[in-house]
Amino acid sequence: MLLMVWRIIQGMEVKDIRMDYQRQQSFQLRVILESPCGELDSPYNSRNIHDFALFRHIGIMEIGGAPVFDGFYALKFRGLRS
């Protein structure tokens, strides 16, 4: 998953995320990245539930009402306090 993060930082985009979870039974995560020119990267697969924590650092937004995961932001700033 760290390689996946590195590839996102280099400019790859999240094309597809599949997660399957059954409480106290199984966890599977599959991510496919796409280059800006449309080439697909090999899938990144994990059965380690702790890898899911990486997704709190991926930007989320909507473009024209459609969902988009974009970029990797290791630090999130909440503004300065006076």
N, C-alpha and C positions, 0 to 999 in steps of 0.2 A: 504494500500500500504506500510505502514511502516513495517508491519509484513512481507510482501514479501521481502523487502530490508533486514531485519534481517535474513530471511531464506537464502538469497543469500550469505550474509556475513558468515553464518554458513557452507556454502559449497554446497547449492543447485544450480542447473544449470537451466538456462532459456531454457525450452523445446519448448514453443509456445507463440507467441504474436499475438493477433488479435486486430486491432483497426478499428473502424468505426467512421467516422467524416463527418458531413454535415454542412457546414457553417451556423451559426446562427440557427441551428435546433437541432443537437444532437451530442453527443460524447460518445463512449463506448470503454472501454479498458478491455481486458481479457488476463491474463498472467497465464501460467501453468509452474510450476517448477518441476524439476526431481532430485531425490537424486542421488549420485554417484553410488548407487547399482540398479538404474532403477525404483524406486518407484515414482509414480506421486503424487504431492501435490494437494490439492483442488484448483480450479481456484481462482485467485484474480481478482475481477471485480471492475470497477470504472466507474462512469459517470461524475466525476469531472475532467475537462480538465487540471487543475493545477497539477494533478498527473502525467501527461505526462512529466513534468520537471524532474522527477526522472531518466528518461532514459538518460539524458546527463551524468550521473555518471556511467553508465554501460559500461564496456569495449566492444569494437567492434574489430573484426579481421576476417581474413579468414584463414582457414586451408585447404590446398589442393584446393583452389579456392572456398570453401564452406563457407557461412557466419556463424559467431558465435558471440553471445552475451555472455560475460563471466565476472563475478566478479562485484563488486560494489566499486567504487573509489570516496569517498566523496570529496577528494581534488585532484586536478590535478596540478602537478608541471610543470612549463614551463622552468625550468633550472635557474641557478643563473646568475645574471647580475653583471658585474664588474663595 
